[in-house]
């Protein structure tokens, strides 16, 4: 794996995407920056981070062994990777995956993931995985709804390079397992659902213009969230069709 480090970058995902657009092989390339001027989350969300305090990076992986219709498997791989690494530093029982791929510590967001997949016919190609992990930052913008960092939880300072290496090695190993082991998708899906935030719990969600009590009961092949209403009616939601309420 090749690591390129920048002091400042507009977006690590976009940097790798630009190289890919130029026809450059970016597989196993990692781009890290101390500060990101246009960090992106899902949709129009932004990722706010204090200079040099957190991990902001993107990694490119060859996912050409996966069918395009199964691309949600990569979302599960990346999410489970983050849990596997963070449980070495934080209590695993407090770590959750908020659908589809935010990483939570209890009810607060500690990491965000943004994946851009290249599709080649019926198969995937190169995937660019952007990860923002709150590590040593202890003060966040009041407009952010629920951020938390590793240091806020434990009081400890952490070495960013060590955590970066741990994440990238775990992510690459887990993705290779899916390429060579037919049982890996089931194992990853089990870990994903085990850590899924609010799984099998009644909670409030905004859906179709109203707030209602529903229970997450799973997800389908395409990664759409499946919930149950109080009257037992099942609801299938894509991204932005539902929002979690406190």
NORLIN-V260734 format. One record per pair of residues at least 12 apart in sequence whose C-alpha atoms are under 8 Angstrom apart, sorted by the first residue. I is the first residue (numbers start at 1). GAP is how many residues later the second one is. Records with the same first field share a line. If there is no record, write none. Layout:
I: GAP, GAP
//
This chain:
1: 27, 28, 29
2: 26, 27, 28
3: 26, 27, 28, 29
4: 25, 26, 27, 28
5: 26, 27, 28
6: 25, 26, 27, 28
7: 26, 27, 28
8: 25, 26, 27, 28, 29
9: 24, 26, 27, 28
10: 26, 27, 28, 29
11: 25, 26, 27, 28, 29
12: 19, 20, 21, 24, 27, 44, 45, 46, 118
13: 44, 45, 115, 116, 117
15: 16
16: 15, 42, 44, 112
17: 111
26: 34, 35, 100
27: 32, 33, 34, 35, 99
28: 31, 32, 33, 34
29: 30, 31, 32
30: 27, 28, 29, 30
31: 26, 27, 28
32: 23, 24, 25, 26
33: 22, 23, 24
34: 17, 18, 19, 20, 21, 22
35: 14, 15, 16, 17, 21
36: 13, 20
40: 74
41: 71, 72, 73
42: 72
47: 85
48: 93
49: 85, 88, 91
50: 87
53: 81, 82, 83, 84
54: 78, 79, 80, 81, 82, 83, 106
55: 76, 77, 78, 79, 80, 105, 109
56: 74, 75, 76, 77
57: 73, 74, 75
58: 70, 71, 72, 73
59: 69, 70, 71, 109
60: 66, 67, 68, 69
61: 65, 66, 67, 68, 111
62: 63, 64, 65
63: 61, 62, 63, 64, 112
64: 59, 60, 61, 62
65: 58, 59, 114
66: 57, 58
67: 55, 56, 57
68: 51, 52, 53, 54, 55, 56
69: 53, 54, 152, 153
70: 151, 152
71: 46, 53, 151
72: 149, 150, 151
73: 112, 116
74: 101
75: 25, 26, 40
76: 25, 112, 113, 116
77: 94, 97, 98, 111
78: 23, 35, 93
79: 18, 22, 23, 24, 34, 113
80: 108, 111, 112
81: 86, 89, 90, 93
82: 21, 85
83: 12, 13, 20
84: 86
85: 78, 81, 82, 85
90: 60, 64
94: 12
95: 100
96: 99, 100, 101
97: 95, 98, 99, 100
98: 98, 99, 100
99: 97, 98, 126
100: 123, 139
101: 12
104: 93
105: 43
107: 39
108: 38, 39, 40
109: 37, 38, 39
110: 23, 24, 37, 38, 39, 40
111: 20, 21, 22, 23
112: 19, 20, 21
113: 16, 17, 18, 19
114: 15, 16, 17
115: 12, 13, 14, 15
116: 12, 13
133: 16
134: 14, 15, 16
135: 14, 15, 16, 22, 23, 25
136: 13, 14, 15, 16, 21, 22
137: 12, 14, 15
138: 13, 14
193: 25
198: 17, 18
199: 16, 17, 18, 19
200: 15, 16, 17
201: 14, 15
202: 12, 13, 14
203: 12, 42
204: 40, 41, 42
205: 37, 38, 39, 40
206: 36, 37, 38, 39
207: 34, 35, 36
208: 33, 34
212: 17
213: 16, 17
214: 13, 14, 15, 16
215: 12, 13, 14
216: 12
223: 15
224: 12, 13, 14, 15
225: 12, 13
//
